[in-house]
């Protein structure tokens, strides 16, 4: 266990929350003369990698990335022929688009390629507004970042006219959905003019017999139509970095290449003719496509057989039939009608012999196709890039969606590999599941695609590495499966190889005890791993080892239940795991020391401390903090001080609750720390030693090189420990205002300390009060509101609307993640109520039965306060005959409440007053310093003058009347009638 370098409390797991804290660490290392960060261990390497490399550039030093797997040349933009222009201002956008539209006549149709990018937080599935619009046409690529325009409140007028013009056809992959998303982000309604002119490339490709389905992706279209490889790096495509005010060059290049590929595919499809019908006079050798009977799907490709017999295997060739040679099958499950078969039985393609073979087909089911189509596949899943770059979406992120597991114990299925049980099956005696065998075969094909034999020994493939145990944690393996432990041991052995010298020394010692290595590995592996160094081989060696284990164990069935070890989710995780292994995320980084020697054991065997992975943080820090906080009901300020105290104690001497294991100073220097924990006093002593050093004959051992480092001799660090402020850009997007001390004092907001640390006018907290639940419910039931759509609402818009009602007393600021989490909980509760209402009779019967069994109990008197939600929902308290609450009442109530809060905030302005003005100099002076330019009167709050003690002058002293009353009360209760006043005036 090493030192704690940083410990922060963030509002969410978004990269934008904690990356600034990591950036400050890198700056401090450089400021104080330390070596830069060369490797980072994380739980999700592929997702965290781009942000970490952007924040810590030292991670890219000496890195040689793993090349992309493809046989096609990479698609690039010819810079000599195409111009890429970024339109960053409203004037630039309006001028450029107006010029384009001004050159068009009213009847002229104009085609452009259109693509859009937006942020996606894969942790919680929340998606941001459209961040970038890309347009390509006639050797021009226009990139329009929208961040500035969203902040200003509206898009450029020329861009809106461009999107609403029916003469301008916007070509793209799923471009119609993109335009609808942008329309919704603009907060337009059905009354507003929609965005029109979408042309789907997928539909064009299907009509041209290029694609089997209209949902084909852009990378697959580029491979099939352009014969080029289009990189689709998921770390760039699925990222929250699209919300940054300034986009990186990597993002701009990605967007420009995407829209360029869209335009090139469109031009290629536009020049390709559609398939024509086949007749008896169509010459032999013509390339054809075989369609399904409903002519909706291309099921196979082939050619017309040059020699046309009168019959083929007993099937007559008539005027409506023709013999074709099938060269490729696209849909193996397609059934050939029995009337075209010798057996007179319907037969699927997967029962035919390998291609090529002859087949009698009906002319109406055939059409011509381009000859090059015979050499390509129309199934997107079979192209290399679809396999390599298959990226989990926000709702199916591998390892973070555990709802498919049987119970929570399954997340620890790999933890007891040292215990052998009679229930453990022998893999050699297990039966394989047929479906699992098919998945294993597919995984083997993927491995052959990914595998590379080029040696990368000593080559640094990445500066970001994944934790192997978190990788195993992703597989939802049942705790009751008989192959659970054998599979865990095999995965462990596939990943880790043993140092030959350490292994030989341990084997020699075990031989003296009559114990074999394998037996010790089975029952006491932890003892071995403390004495034997292990290493994870390079990607080209690790990939086939892990793949073989996955293919062998995945299909095997449990002897009792008959369930295979892997379900479909496991096979998907296995595919992504192999890709991450190929990228070098789980191999040991070269030239990075992961093992440090410790004191030898009593047998003279070497022992080591390993710092690989993130388990040391999970078990060595997080669990200790849980115990550290267990006896406290800590408020934010106390929690922060506890964290600071824990980090200091942890880094200097020993790990709490386990004094045997030393960390921090001992691990770095090899010498246990001794002395006071008051580092500030030791700094002062060091300064005094420096002043008086000339009077010493010999210097103290802790003074000088290798001794105590006086931190007062260096500039203060800019790092943040504890609660991080919400980024100003995100605060503006969510409708939050900056912290204002005058507002906090006058309104007497709750959780003022938390709001100050977060940098927001009102504290950010989850939904927890009655008023907040009432506001949320009103937002849900509001007619034509944010929740009235078919899909999930735009959570950023919901948060902005909710925050407009925050008052700091009963309603607080909310993040989109917090509202989405509460919405899921609300749905569960609503589903429970609906289920009860459906089975109301049975429920009432149970309630009645239970109420009879408790009739002998004494009644307990309780109060009945009126909840806030009952006050808002006036329909529950309406007198008979009064009109119930309508939808417009709800909208009116929400509008008036938001307007009331806006009025209050208006008196305090957008930002806090100048720090030179202090609110504690008097209420009038504080209000004058925060008064707006237009001289609006501040909110007046009548308060009594603070009482001060006449003897000591301390504020908050009790009055003489309260003291006399306390004396009388105390005397009546039998005490003496003397009051002792403490330092607090009590």
N, C-alpha and C positions, 0 to 999 in steps of 0.2 A: 504494500500500500504506500503510495506516494503522497505528496502534499496536496492540499486543496488550493488550487490556484484561483478559482473564482466560484462564487456561489450567488446566484441571482434568483429572484422571484419574479416571474414574468406573467403577463396576462393570458398568454396562450402559447402554443408550441410553434407558432409561425416563425420562420427564419428571421423576419424583420424585428422580432422581439429581442432575441438574444445575440444576434450576430455583432451588433455594436460592442457588446461586452467582450467578445472574443477578439475583436479588432483592437480593443484597448490593451489586451494582454500582449498581443504581438508588438504594439508600440512600446510597452513597458520593457519587454525583453531587449529591444534595440536600444532604448534609452539608458538602461543600466548595464549594457555591455555583455548581455547573455546571447547565447546562440539562438537562432530562429527556430520556429516549430517546423519539424520535418515530417511528422506523421500524426494523424488523428484517427482514433478509433471511435466508431459510431455504430448505432443500431441499424441505420438505414443508409448505407454508403451511397447507393446510386441516387437517392433523393437529395442527400445533404452535400454531395460532392461539389456541384457548381457553386453553391453559396459559400462553402468553406474555402474553396480555391479563390474565389473573388475576395473574401475577407482576409485570408491568410495567403498571400502570393508565394510565400516561401514553400508551400506544399508542392508547387509546380517545378521546383528545382530538380534537374536531372531526371524528370519523368519522361518516359517513352510510352505513350498510350498504346493499348492493344489495337491493332488495325481492325477496321470493320470487315465483317465476313460477307463478301459478295464477289461474284465473278464478273459483274458489270462495271464499266467505268463510272466514276463518280460524276454526277451532274454538277456543273459549275456555270456561273454567269459569265459570258464573254464580255469583259469590261470594255473591250475596244468597240463593241457594237451596242451595248446597253448602258444607259445612264441611271444610276440610283440616286434619288433626291429625297432628302428628309424635309418635310414641310412642318416647321415647328411653331409657326405663329398663325394667328387668324388671318392676317393679311396675306401671307404666302398661300394658304389653302384656298382662300376666296379668289385670289388672282389666278392661280394656276388652273383651278377647276372651271372658273368662268371662261378662261381662254379656250379650254377644251370644248365646253358646251357652246361657246359662241361660234365656233367653226362648223357646227353641225346644222343642217337644215332640219325643218320640222318633220319631214318625212324620211329622213335618213336614220338608219339603224346603225348603232355603234356598239361594238363588243369590247369589254375590258375583263381582265382577270381580277377577281376580288377575293381577299382573304383577311381574316381577323384573328387577333390573339388577345387572350385575357388570362388573368392569374387564376390558378387552381391550388388550393391548399389541400394536399393529398391526405393530411392528417385527419381533417374533419369534413372534407368534401365541399367546403364553402368556395364558391367561385365569385370572382370580382367582376367589375364592369369591363367592357371591351376596352383594352388598353392601346391597341394599335390597329389601324386600317391600312392594308397594303393594296395598291392598284398597279396593274401592269398592262401595257398596250404599246404597240409600235415602238419597241426598243426603249421604252420609258418605264421606270419603276418608281412609284411615289409611296413614301412611307409617312403616314400621318399619325403621330402619337396623340392620344386623346387625354392624357393626364391633366394637362393645363386647362383644357376646355371643360372637363368635368368640374374642375375647381372653380372655373368662372361661371358655371351653371348652364351652359348650352353649347352645342356644336356650331361650327361655322355655317353660315347660311348656305354657302355654295355647296358644301358637302351634303346638306339635307336635300337641296334641289337635285343634286347628282343622284342620290339614292332613291328619290321619288320619281325620277324620269323613266318613263316606260320605253323611250327610244334608246336608252343606254342599257344594254344587256350585260348583267353582271354574272360572269362565268366562274364557277368554283365547285369544290367538293363540299356538299352540304351547305351551300351558300345561302339557301333559303332560311335555314335555321340560324345562320350567323346574322342575317339581316333582321330576323325577328328578335334575336337577343339584343342587338343594338337598338332596335325600336323600343324594347322594354326598358333598356338602360336609360333612354332619354325620357322615360316616364310619360310617354305618349299614351293616349287612350284610343278606343275604337273610333272616336269622333275625328281623330287626326288622320291626315293622309298617310297611308302606309308606304313602306319601302317596297318597290316593285322591280321587276325585270330580272329575276333570278333564273339562271340557266344551270342545271345540275350536270356536272361532268359524268357522274355515275350513270345517269339515264342515257346520256349520249353513248357512253362506252357499251352499255347493254344493247342498245339499238344497233350498234355497229358490230355486234358479236365479239367485242373485245372482253367484256366482263360477263360473268354469269349472273351477278346481282348488281343492283344499282347502288348498293352500299359499299362498293369497293373504295379503298383509301387512296390518297394521293400518291403514296410511295409505291403502291402496287401498280397504279396507272403509269407512273414514270418508268417502272421496270418493264411493263408489258408493251407500252406504246412507244416510249422513247429509247428503250433498251439502255437506260441509265439508272444508276443507284442514287436515290434521294435520301440523304441522312436525315433521320428523325430522332435526334437525341432526346430521350424523355426527360432528362434533367433540365433541358432548356424549354421544351414544349410544355411540360407539366410543372409549373413553378409559380411561386408567389412574387418572383422578381419582376413580372410584367407590370406590377403596380408602382414600381420605382419611378420617381420623377424623371430620371435620366436613364434611358435604356442603354445597355452595354453594346459594344460592337458585335459581340456574339449573338445577341438577340436580334439586332438589325440584320445581320447576315442571314440568320435563320429565316426571318420573315421575308426578306427579299428573295431568297432562293425558293421558298414555298410558292410565292405568287408567280415567280418566273416559271417554275415547273407547271403551274396551273395553265399559264398562257401557252406554253409549248405543247402540252397535252391537248389543249383545245384546238390549236392549229393543226396538229396531226390528225385528230379525230375529224376535223372539218374537211380534211382532204381525202378521207377514207370513205369509199362508197359502201352503202348498206348491201347486205346479201340479197341476191335475186333468187327467184324460184328455179327449181330444177325440172327439166322436161326430158322426154325420151331422146331428144336431139342434142342434149348437153354432152359435149365430148368427154371421152374417158380421160382420167387423170385430173379432172377439175377438183379443186379443193372444196370441200363441203363441210357444213355443220349439221349435226343431227339434233333436232329439237324434240322436246317432250310433246305428247299429243295436244296439250293446250297451248303449245307454241310460246310458253312463257320462259323456258329455260333451255339453254344449250347443254346437252348431256354428253356429247362426244364430237370428235373431229375425225375427218378421214378424207378419202378421195373416191371418185367414181371409178369402179373397176373397169379397165379398158375392154376386156372381153366379157360380154354380157351373155351368159348361158340362158337357156329357156327355163331351167330349174336349178336350184341350189339345195342339195341335201333334202330333196323331196318337196321343197317349197317352190311353187311356180312363180316365174317372173312375168308379170302381166303388164298391161299398159299403165297401170297406176303404181307399179313397183320397179325397183332397180336394185342392182347389187353394188354395194359399196365396200371399200376396204377401211375398216376402223383402225386409225393409227394412235388415237389417244382417247381415254375415257375421263370425263370430267365429273360425272356423277355415278359412282359405282352402284348406288342403290336403285338406279333407273331400271324399270322392268320392261323387257321386250315382250310384246304381245305374243301369245301362243300361236296365233295364225301365221306368224312369220318364223316359227321354230319347227324343226323336224319332229320334236317330241310333242308338239301341240300343247305345251304347257308354258305358262308365263314364267320367264326366266330373268333374274336380275343380271346386270353386267358383271357383278363380282363373281358370278358362276361361270363366266366365259373363260376361255384360255387367254394367255397373255397376248397383248397386241403385237403385231397386226393380225387381224382375222377378218374373214368375209361375212357379210350380213345382208339379208334382203330387207330393204326399207321401203316405206311408202314415200312417194314423191312429195306429197304435201308436208312431210315432216323434214324435208331437206331444203337447204338454201346454200348459196355459194358463200365463200369466205376468202380472205386474203391468204396466200400460201404461207406467209410467215406465222400465221396463227397456229398452224399445225405444230410448230416447235415451241409454243409457249402454253402456259396453263392459264385458265380463267378463274381458278380458285385462289382468292387472296391468301388463304392460309398456307399455301404451298410455296410462296415466294420466300426467299431467304430473309428479306428484311422484315417480313411480317412475324417471323419467328424470333429474330434477333431483337427486334425493337418492340416486342409486345410489352406494353406498359400497363401496370395495374391502374385502374381508374380510382377516383377518390372513394368510391363505394366498395371496391374490391381489392383494396390494398392488401397484399399478402402479409399475414402475420398480425394484422391489426383488426381484423374482423373475426372474432372468435365465436360468433353466434352459431356456427355450424358444429361446434364441439358439443359433446354429450354432457360434460360437466366441467367445472372450473379446475378439477384436478388434472385435466388433460394437459394443461399448460406446463406441467412438471413431469411429463412422461419420461424424460431422459435423466432424471436426477438420481435414480437408484440403480445405476448400472453395476454397483459393487455387490448387490444382493442377487444371488441365484435362487430361483424358485422352481418347484416341480411344475408349475404352470407354464414355464418357459418352453416354447416349442423348438424343435429342431428344424431349422429352415430346409434341410435336405429332405425331411419327411413331410413337408407341408405341400398342400395342393394349391395350384395357382388359379386365380379367377380369370375367366376368358376375357372379360372386359379389361381387366388389369393388364393382361398380356398384350392387348392391342395398344393400350396407353404406353406400355413399356417399349413396344416396337417403335411407336412414334417418338418417344424420348430418345431411343437409340438413333433414329434418323436425325433428330435435332443435334445430338452429340456429334454425329459425323459432320454436320454442317458447321458446328462451332469449333470443333477440334482443330488444333494447329500443332504441328510437330516442330515448329521452329523453337529452338531453345532460347529461353529468356532468363537463364540463370545469371544472377547479378544485375539484371535490368530492373529498374524501378518502374513499375507499371502505373502506380497511382500513389498519391500522398494521403488518400483517404481510404481507410480499411474498415471492414465490417467485423462485428463480433460473431464468432462461430456459434456460440451457444444461443444467441438470439436468432441465428439462422435456423437452428434445430427447433427453437421455440415456435417457429412459424408453422411447422407441420402439426395439424390437429390429429394426433394419434390417440386412440382410445386407451385409457389406463387398463382396461380389461383384456386387451388383445394379447394373445400368447407370444407374439413375436415382437412385442414392444421393446423389451430389454435387449434381445439379440440384435435388433435393428439399431438401437442406440449405440451399442458397443461397436458395431460394424461401421457406423458413421464416424464415431470417434477415431477408430483405427484408420479410416480412409483419409481423414484430415491430417492427423498428426503422425509424424515419423520420429523415431527416437535417435538421440545422439549415440553413435556406436560406442564411444569410450565410456560414457556413463552407464549404458546398458550392460556392457561387458563387466564393469566393476560391480554392479548390483547383482548380475547373474552369478558371479563368482562368490559373492557373499551368501546368496540364497542357497547355493549348492552346499555350503557348509552346514546349513540348517535343514537340508533335505527338502527344500521347497523349489518348485519350478517357477520360471518366469510367468508362464501362462496361468498357473493357479493363483499366483499373487496378483496378476492383472485382473483376474476375475473377481476376487474377493476384496482386495486391498489396493485398488488402483491409485487412490489418493496418496498412499505411502510411497508408491513408486514415483509418481509424478513430482513429489517433492525432492527426489534424489536423481531424477533423470530429465535432462533438458529435452524438449521436443521442438520440432519445427514443422511448418506447413510448407509443402513444396511449391514450386512455381506453377502457374496456371496450366501449362501444357501437360504437366504430370498429375496435377490434382484433379483436373476435369474428368479423365477416364476413370479414376479411382472412385470418385463420388458417384458418377453416373452408373457404374456397375452395381454399386450398392443399391441405388434407387431402383434400377431395373430389376434387380433380383428380389428385393423384399417387397416392393410395392404391390405386385399382384397376389402375393401369398395370403391364403385364407386362415382365419382363426379356427382351431380344431373344434371348438365348441359352438361358436355362433355362425361360422361359415362366412363371416364378413371379411373382405380383403383389408389389408393393412392400410392401403391408400384409397381414399375416395377421390372424386373428381377434383376437389379443391387441392388435395395434396399433389396431384399430377401437375396442376397449374403452378403451384409453388415450386415444384421440382424444376420446371422449365425455366422460371425466372432465376432460381438458384444457380443453375448451370451457366446462365448468361453472366451472372455476377461473378462466378468463379473464373470464367473466361476473361473477364475484364481485370482480373487480378485483385479483387477486393478482399479476398480471404487468404491470400498467400502472404507469408511473412515479408515485411519490407527489407530489402537488402541494406546492409551497413547500418542497421538500427538494432541496438542491444535490447533484448527483451528479458534477459535473465541476469540476475545479480546474485553472487554467492553469499551464503549465510554461514553461521557457525556449524561445523560438521556435527553429525549426531554421535551418540556414544559408541557406535560401531566404527567410527572413522569415515563414514560415507559422506560425500559432499551433499549439501542441501542448497536449494536455490529458491529465489523469490522471482516470480514471473509477473510481468506487467502487461501481458497481452490481453486485449479485449476490454470490455466495460463491466465485467462482473465485479471488479474491485469497488466500483462506484456503487453498484446496486446493493451488494451485501456489506461492504466495508464502510459506506458513508450513509446511504439512504436509510438502511435499517437502524443504524445507530441514531440518526436524527429522529426517527419515529419513537425510539425509546427515550431519547433525550427530551422530547416534547411531551411524552406521555403523561407526566404529572403536572403539566401546566395547561391552563385554559388561556393560551397566549394570545394577546392582542397583537396587531402588526408591529408596533414599536418594540414590545417585549420579544416577539419572535425574532426580529432582526438582531437584537442584542444577544439572544441565545445562539443564533447562527454565528455571529462574530466570535463569541466565546468558544463555541465548539471548534471552529476553524483554527483559532489560535492554539487551543489545547491539543488538537489533533496534529497540527503541523510541528509543534515544538517537542512534544515528548512521547506519549504513548496513546494508544487507541483507547477511548473510554470503554468501560465495561470489560476490558480484556487487557490488563496491564502487562501481560507477557509479550504481546506483539507490539513492537516499536515501529513507529512510522515517522514521516516528516524528516526531522533533522538526522535521525539515525540512518535512514535509508539513503539520504543524500551524502552524508559525510562519513558514515560508518562509526560515528561516536555518539552515544546517547546524550541527549540534552540534559544539562544540570543547571539549576539556577532558578531565578524568579520568573514568573510569567509576566511580570510588569516590564515589558520591553522598553517602555518610555523611560523608566528609571534607569535601566541598564544603558540606554543611550546617553543619559546625562552623566552617568559614571564614566562612560567611554570618553565623553568630552573632557571631563575633569582629568582623566588619565593622560589625555593628549596635552592638556595645559601643563601638567606637573611631571611629564615624562622625563624631562631633563634632570630631575632630582632623584630619579631611581637608578640604583646601581644595575639592577636587572629588571627587565620589563615583566609585568604580570603575564601569565600564560595565555590569558584571553585577550591580550592587547597585541595588535600587530597582525602580520599575515597569518591567515588561518584562524583568527580569533573572531571576536564579536564584530559584526558589521553594524556600524552606527547609521541607522536610516535617516537621521537628521542631517547627515552630510550630503544628501541627495535630494533632488527635486521631488515634490510629491507626485504620486502616480495619478493618472487620470481615470483609472479603473473605477467601476461601480460595483459595490458589494451590497447585496440585498435587493430591495424593490427597484425595478427599472421603470423609468418614465415611459409613457406611451409616446411613440414617435409622433411628431407634430403633423406629418402628412396623414397618418392614419387617424389622428384625432380630428382633423378637419373633415375627412371623408365620413366620419361617423357623427358629425354634428356636435362634437364636444368642444367646450371652451376651456381656455387655459386656467390654471389655478389663480384665484384672486383672494388675497387675505382679507380685504374689506368685505367681500361677499361672505366669506366663511365666518367672520366675526358677527356681522349684523344678522345673518339668517340663522346663525348657530347650527351649521350643518353637522350632521353626524359623520363619524369616521374622517375627521378633518386631517389627521396625521396621514392616513392612507391617501387621501386626495392630494395632499401636498407632495408626497413622494411620487405619486403617479403623474403629477403635473396636470391634473384635470380639475376643473372647478368643483366637480362632485365626484365622489369616490366611485370606482368601477367595481361592482359586486354582482354576483349571480342573482337571479330572481329569487327573493326570499321573503318579501313582505306581502301583506294582503293587497295593498294598493297596486303593487307591481303585477300581481296575478290578475287583478281586475283590469288594469290597462291592457295587459296581454290578451285577455279574453275579449275585450272590446275590439282590439285590432283584428282578431280572428273572425268575429261575427260581422264586422263592418261590410256592408254591401259594396261590391266593386272595389274592395280594399286590396291590401297586399297579399292576403291569403285566399283570394277568390279565384285564383288561377287553377289550372289543372295540375301543374307541377309545384315543387317546393317554391316558396317565395324567395325573392332576392334578399338575402339576410342582411346585406349592408344597408338596403333601404329600410328594412324592418328596424334595424338598430338605430338608424338616423331618426326615424319616426318616433321610436320609443324614447330616445334621449331628449327629444323636444319636450317631454313631460317631466323630466327629472327635476326634483326640487331640493335634493340633499337631505331631506328629512324622512320621507317614506318611500320615495322613488329615486333610484340611483342610476348612473350611467351603465350601459350594457354593451358588451361586445357581441358580434354576430355569433361566435361560438357558444356563448352563454345562452343566447336566445334559442339557438337551434337545439341545444341540450334540453332546455326546458320544454320546448315544443314536442320533442320525442316523449318526454315524461308525461306531458299533457295528453298526448295521443294514447298512451298506455292507459291512463286513467279514464279517458273517454271511452276507450274500447271496453274497459271493465264495466263502466256504467251501462253501455249499450248491451253487453252480454247479460247483465242482470235484468235489464228491462225486457229482453227477449224471453227470458225464463223467469218472469216476475212471479208466477204462481208458486214455483218450486222455492224461489228465494223467500217469499213471504211465509211459506210453510216452515222453512228452517228458522226464520226469525221468530215466528210464533212459538215454535218448539223450545227454542233457547230461552225466550222470555219467560215461559212457564217454569222452567227449571230454576230460575233465579227469583221466583216470587217470594221466597222466604227471606231474602236478603233485605237488610235495612236500607231504605232510600238515602241517598247522599245528596244533600242540597248543594246546588251549584248556581252561579250567576249566569246571566244570559246577555253578555254584551253584544251590541250590534256590529257585525263585521262591516268592513269598508265596502266589500263587494255587494252587500245587501243595500248599502246606502246608494251605490251607483246604479244597481239594477232596481230601478223604481217599480218595475212591473210586479215585483214580489210583494210590495206594500201598497199597491193601488187599491183604493176603495172600490167596492162593487159598482160596476157601471162606468168606471173611468176607462178611457182609451189606453191600451197598453203601449209600451215603448216601441216606436217604429225605428227603421234603419236610419232615417235622417236625424232622429234624436241622438243616436250613437255618434254619428259623424259630427254633429253640432257640439256634443259634450267634449269629444276629443279635441276639436278645434279650439273651443274656448279655454280648455285647460292648457293646451300648448301655447296659446296666445298669452295667457296669464304668466307662464314661466318665461316666455320671451321678453315680456315687459319688465320683469324683475331683473333679468340678466342685462337688459339694455342700459340700465342705470350704472352698470359697472364696466361697460365697454368690452371690447374683444380680448384685451390683454390685461395683465395685472399692472398696478402702478409701478413707478420707478422704485427700485429697491432702497433709494435714499430716504423715502418717506416711510415712516414707521407708524403703524396703526395704534401702537401702544402709547403715543404721545397725546392721546385725547381723541374722543370720537369725532369731534367737529373737524379736526385737522385731517383725520383719516378720510372722512367723507369728502372734504374739499380736494384732496389729492386724487381721488378717483372720479371726480365729477366730469361729465362729458363736456365737449367743446360747446355744444349747443345750450349749456347751462341748464340742463334739466335738473330738477330738484331730486336729491337722492331719497331712497326709501327711509322714512323716519321710523325709528323704533324707540319707543319710550322705555327707558331703563332707569333704575335707581342708581344713585351714586354709590360707588363701592366704599364700604365702611373701612376705615383704617384705625389701627390702635393708637391712642394718644401717647402711650408710653414708648413703644418701639417703632411706630410708623408702618407696621406691616399691614398690607391690604387683606381684606377678608376676615377681619376680627369679628367675633360675636358681639351682639348688643348687650347692654346691661339688663334689658328685660329678658332676653333668652337665658342669660346666666342665672338670674334670680329664679326663673321658672325651672331651670335644671336643678338648682339647689333644693327647691321645694319638693320636686319629684323624687330626687335622690333621698331626701330625708324621710319622705313617706314610705319609701321602700326599705327603711331600716339602716341606711348608710349615714355617714357623717355629713355634716352640712358644710364641707370645705371643698372648694374647687381648685385642683392643681392644673395650671395652664401649661401645656407643653410648648415646644418650639413652633408648632403649627398654629398656635393660638386657640387650641381646643381645650 
